Structure formats: C-alpha cells, structure tokens
Amino acid sequence: MKRYSAFAIAREATRYHSGWERAWRAPEPKTKYDVIIIGAGGHGLATAYYLGKNFGITNVAIIEKGWLGGGNTGRNTTIIRSNYLQDPSAAIYEKSRFLYETMSQDLNYNVMFSPRGVIMLAQTHHEVRGYQRTAHANALQGVPTEWINPQRVKELCPIINLEGPRYPVLGGLWQARGGTARHDAVAWGYARACSDMGMDVIQQCEVTNIRREGGKVVGVDTTKGAIDCDKLGIVVAGHSGDLANMAGFRLPLESVALQALVSEPIKPAMDVVIMANTVHGYLSQSDKGEMVIGGGTDGYNNYTQRGSFHHVEETVRALNETFPMLSRLKMLRQWGGIVDVTGDRSPILSKTPVEGIFVNCGWGTGGFKAIPGSGWAMAELVADGEPRELASAFGLERYQEGRFIDESVAAGVAH
Ligand SMILES: Cc1cc2nc3c(=O)[nH]c(=O)nc-3n(C[C@H](O)[C@H](O)[C@H](O)COP(=O)(O)OP(=O)(O)OC[C@H]3O[C@@H](n4cnc5c(N)ncnc54)[C@H](O)[C@@H]3O)c2cc1C
C-alpha cells in the first residue's frame, strides 16, 4: 500500500486526486484463519494490528456486523487520559496514552491526537479528597497529573463559571498530556494498517454462532457462511454478553446506553477538555467548532443505541450551570452507544472457560482512550495464550477471588 505523505498530497493535487488507492480491501472471508477477531471497533482492530506488528501473526480476520468503527468507537466523545487510581489501570491507560502520542506516525494515518489537557472538576469535598488521592497515586505511578485550585481552572478555561448555583468549583485534577483524537480516524488507521499486513477486515458480516468441539473453539457461523479458526477474540463491547452466550459462558457485565450530543459550531471558546462529574456532563470543542457534550448512562439496562430527550435536558441543564454561554447555543444532533459496564468499573482482558477464546470487554464508558494499550495487551494474550503484565490483573478470575480493581471515582461518568 502506498504511504501517505506531503509529497503524495502534492502529487495527487496535480492529477485531480485520481491516484489514491482504497484505504483497505473489501475481501470475502476465507474458509479458515489462525485468529478471528469479532468486532471491528477500535479494540478489535488494535488487537489485530499488534498481533501482526508485534507477533507476526497475520492470517487474521476481523469480522464486523455493521461498518468498521460504527459501534462505540465512532460514537464517543474521544477523551483520552490516564489519571486512574489503581496501579493496573494506570499502567494500561498510560501505555495507551503513550501510544496515542505517536499513533499517527506509527499507522501513517493522521488520527489528530490533540494533547490539549483534561481537567476533572471537583465540586464537592468528597471529590476534592478523591482527586487529591488520585493525584498522589499518579505521582507514585509515574503518571504526570496535578491537583489545581479554582483560579488555575479559570485560567485554563475562561468560559467556566466557578460559582455554580448548586456546586461551586473547588479545584480539579489536571492532566496536561490528556486530550482527544479523531475517533473514526483511529478505526480507519488501524483498519488500513491491518489490511496492508494481509489481514481481512470483513464488514456487514454478523457472527451468529460460535462452534466448539471438546471444549475448544473451532470456528464461527456468520451471515457470510462458516469460518474456521484456531483462536477467537471476542471484542464487541456492549454485545459481549450475547457472544459469550453463543460460546456457552456468562460474563459479569451490564449493557446500557450512553449518550452524547454536539452543538452548532462556534469560534474557538475552550482549548481544554472538562469533565464535571457531580453535575454530570463533560465538554470539549471539536476542530470544526462544535461543543462536544457527553451525557450519562440510562438508568436501566438496554440495547437501544440511541439518545433520548430527558438525558439531553439533564445534561444541558447541568452544563449550563458550569458554562452559562452554552445556553445560547443550538444543539445539532444527539446519539447513543451501548457500553459494557462491570461491577468494579474495570475492563476484562481474559481467557475464558472455552480453550482458544479470549475476551476483551468491560471498558464501559471510557474505552476509547484505552484502544492502543488494550489492543497491545490483548494481542499478547491471544498470541501467548496467557496474559503478560499489562493484562494480568484484568482476568475473569478476579470476580471469583474478590480481587476487584475499583475505579468508580476515575471512571468519569455516573454509572
Ligand atoms: C456516547 C459515548 C461517549 C463515550 N465517550 C468516551 C470518551 O470520551 N472517552 C473514552 O475513552 N471512551 C468513551 N466512550 C467509550 C468508548 O467509546 C468505548 O469504550 C470503546 O469505543 C469501545 O470500543 P470497542 O472496540 O470495544 O467497541 P465498539 O467500537 O462498540 O466495537 C464493537 C463492534 O463489534 C461489533 N459486533 C457486535 N456484535 C457482533 C457480532 N455478532 N458479529 C460481528 N460484529 C459484532 C459491533 O457492530 C461493533 O462495531 C464513550 C462511549 C459512548 C457510547
């Protein structure tokens, strides 16, 4: 595949852009692969990419029932940070943030990583204590974060109202190298790189059954026919429970809709990301100028994958207190995705009761930031059959052993 470069853009400009190749192939499935990954979201694609790049395993298919990135990967508010409390979480999220720094060069695809800084606002004394504790933990973990006072919050984000009618801003947890990236580009960049390595990204192909023989996986049935495999990665976020069901085991997950919306585009108004967990809403400004607004999860389990009016009202009301200028904006569109939430708000990267099947799920409301790190760790798990250091704490056995990785403070939105 030809590399993208400034020279290529100049060359194509002189010939009416007639020389660009398809970014990825659209193959029909083969009868057998070494590894099948179900789900062409960021995590599935990143898993496949690092299987190829780090282990030379390229006889891989990534099977997607819709279009690639059409699940949560293309629906999120793109916040990237690694300021988690527990050591295993800080390790995997920081690995991920670090990989985001050079992802555009690594994939030869501009993912528009923008480390503009993330503030998590503290608006109650409970949050002050929680975030100060996280800042201390991060210092020990080698993750640069800082507790900042309200004046510093105002300097970093002049449009904020520090004296909210219900909750004043008491300070914040600041991660200067957190930020955002273009979500579709992350999926597209990985897909292009996987395709370039000879892997098959198969869209519009739903897995309808998982075939096993003697406790071992042998293949999947799909809407494009049966496909055999030696190993299978289930990386389908909100649909993980369904796929586990097909394989004959259960996962400790709940699926629930999480919503977001954007305003009409305006001139640059803020150049940081703000998360306000008490009033509940989070905000950043896209390159197009839209204010990107994250809302909450539904209060009941569902697979609706759409937004709802009462959430918009709740989220906009909360953010209007903190950013009064938002009240003057028109909202353009809203949407929802199905997130997979675990009891301890930490992901699952694990072997399963079926030999050869591995799961990567439970990233809940915060897995976009984890895509490269999760793909890296999942590739290690699939290639070796055992987790290496990054994934070792995230196995399913922790729920039997009571060894939870409690991230309810860092997870960011009301669950
Ligand atoms: C509104 C919203 C805002 C969010 N904001 C943030 C944020 O700011 N920062 C952050 O870090 N995270 C955020 N997240 C969470 C983040 O989007 C997810 O954790 C992450 O994208 C999960 O990626 P994935 O690859 O695991 O799943 P997905 O991107 O959902 O991919 C899974 C894929 O599996 C496919 N699939 C399912 N079943 C089958 C089947 N039977 N056969 C074949 N394919 C199948 C689906 O079609 C889907 O494309 C947000 C999520 C939402 C919904």
The ligand as an SDF file (V2000), in Angstrom:
LIG
                    3D

 53 58  0  0  0  0  0  0  0  0999 V2000
  -21.6480    8.3770   23.9150 C   0  0  0  0  0  0  0  0  0  0  0  0
  -20.3430    7.7420   24.3090 C   0  0  0  0  0  0  0  0  0  0  0  0
  -19.3140    8.5500   24.7600 C   0  0  0  0  0  0  0  0  0  0  0  0
  -18.0910    7.9860   25.1290 C   0  0  0  0  0  0  0  0  0  0  0  0
  -17.0620    8.8090   25.4560 N   0  0  0  0  0  0  0  0  0  0  0  0
  -15.8260    8.2980   25.7050 C   0  0  0  0  0  0  0  0  0  0  0  0
  -14.7290    9.1560   25.9280 C   0  0  0  0  0  0  0  0  0  0  0  0
  -14.8470   10.3780   25.8930 O   0  0  0  0  0  0  0  0  0  0  0  0
  -13.5220    8.5900   26.1850 N   0  0  0  0  0  0  0  0  0  0  0  0
  -13.3460    7.2420   26.2260 C   0  0  0  0  0  0  0  0  0  0  0  0
  -12.2340    6.8030   26.4990 O   0  0  0  0  0  0  0  0  0  0  0  0
  -14.3640    6.3910   25.9540 N   0  0  0  0  0  0  0  0  0  0  0  0
  -15.6030    6.8850   25.7000 C   0  0  0  0  0  0  0  0  0  0  0  0
  -16.6560    6.0460   25.4150 N   0  0  0  0  0  0  0  0  0  0  0  0
  -16.4580    4.5950   25.4840 C   0  0  0  0  0  0  0  0  0  0  0  0
  -15.7920    4.0720   24.2160 C   0  0  0  0  0  0  0  0  0  0  0  0
  -16.4620    4.5570   23.0840 O   0  0  0  0  0  0  0  0  0  0  0  0
  -15.8300    2.5430   24.2160 C   0  0  0  0  0  0  0  0  0  0  0  0
  -15.3330    2.0250   25.4360 O   0  0  0  0  0  0  0  0  0  0  0  0
  -14.9510    1.9930   23.0920 C   0  0  0  0  0  0  0  0  0  0  0  0
  -15.2050    2.6520   21.8780 O   0  0  0  0  0  0  0  0  0  0  0  0
  -15.2160    0.5170   22.9210 C   0  0  0  0  0  0  0  0  0  0  0  0
  -14.5720    0.0900   21.7460 O   0  0  0  0  0  0  0  0  0  0  0  0
  -14.7500   -1.3810   21.2210 P   0  0  0  0  0  0  0  0  0  0  0  0
  -13.8640   -1.5370   20.0630 O   0  0  0  0  0  0  0  0  0  0  0  0
  -14.5650   -2.3020   22.3860 O   0  0  0  0  0  0  0  0  0  0  0  0
  -16.2780   -1.4610   20.8810 O   0  0  0  0  0  0  0  0  0  0  0  0
  -17.1180   -0.9730   19.6060 P   0  0  0  0  0  0  0  0  0  0  0  0
  -16.5000    0.2260   18.9840 O   0  0  0  0  0  0  0  0  0  0  0  0
  -18.5320   -0.8590   20.0560 O   0  0  0  0  0  0  0  0  0  0  0  0
  -16.9180   -2.1590   18.5950 O   0  0  0  0  0  0  0  0  0  0  0  0
  -17.5390   -3.4100   18.7590 C   0  0  0  0  0  0  0  0  0  0  0  0
  -18.0110   -3.8550   17.4020 C   0  0  0  0  0  0  0  0  0  0  0  0
  -18.4790   -5.1920   17.4980 O   0  0  0  0  0  0  0  0  0  0  0  0
  -19.4970   -5.3180   16.5210 C   0  0  0  0  0  0  0  0  0  0  0  0
  -20.2980   -6.5090   16.8090 N   0  0  0  0  0  0  0  0  0  0  0  0
  -21.1570   -6.7110   17.8370 C   0  0  0  0  0  0  0  0  0  0  0  0
  -21.7370   -7.9100   17.7420 N   0  0  0  0  0  0  0  0  0  0  0  0
  -21.2310   -8.5130   16.6410 C   0  0  0  0  0  0  0  0  0  0  0  0
  -21.4480   -9.7590   16.0010 C   0  0  0  0  0  0  0  0  0  0  0  0
  -22.3260  -10.6730   16.4880 N   0  0  0  0  0  0  0  0  0  0  0  0
  -20.7530  -10.0390   14.8600 N   0  0  0  0  0  0  0  0  0  0  0  0
  -19.8580   -9.1580   14.3550 C   0  0  0  0  0  0  0  0  0  0  0  0
  -19.6380   -7.9530   14.9040 N   0  0  0  0  0  0  0  0  0  0  0  0
  -20.3060   -7.6290   16.0460 C   0  0  0  0  0  0  0  0  0  0  0  0
  -20.2670   -4.0220   16.6260 C   0  0  0  0  0  0  0  0  0  0  0  0
  -21.0220   -3.7730   15.4570 O   0  0  0  0  0  0  0  0  0  0  0  0
  -19.1650   -3.0150   16.8610 C   0  0  0  0  0  0  0  0  0  0  0  0
  -18.7460   -2.3440   15.6940 O   0  0  0  0  0  0  0  0  0  0  0  0
  -17.9040    6.5760   25.0590 C   0  0  0  0  0  0  0  0  0  0  0  0
  -18.9580    5.7580   24.6120 C   0  0  0  0  0  0  0  0  0  0  0  0
  -20.1560    6.3380   24.2220 C   0  0  0  0  0  0  0  0  0  0  0  0
  -21.2500    5.4540   23.7210 C   0  0  0  0  0  0  0  0  0  0  0  0
  1  2  1  0
  2  3  1  0
  2 52  2  0
  3  4  2  0
  4  5  1  0
  4 50  1  0
  5  6  2  0
  6  7  1  0
  6 13  1  0
  7  8  2  0
  7  9  1  0
  9 10  1  0
 10 11  2  0
 10 12  1  0
 12 13  2  0
 13 14  1  0
 14 15  1  0
 14 50  1  0
 15 16  1  0
 16 17  1  0
 16 18  1  0
 18 19  1  0
 18 20  1  0
 20 21  1  0
 20 22  1  0
 22 23  1  0
 23 24  1  0
 24 25  2  0
 24 26  1  0
 24 27  1  0
 27 28  1  0
 28 29  2  0
 28 30  1  0
 28 31  1  0
 31 32  1  0
 32 33  1  0
 33 34  1  0
 33 48  1  0
 34 35  1  0
 35 36  1  0
 35 46  1  0
 36 37  1  0
 36 45  1  0
 37 38  2  0
 38 39  1  0
 39 40  1  0
 39 45  2  0
 40 41  1  0
 40 42  2  0
 42 43  1  0
 43 44  2  0
 44 45  1  0
 46 47  1  0
 46 48  1  0
 48 49  1  0
 50 51  2  0
 51 52  1  0
 52 53  1  0
M  END
$$$$
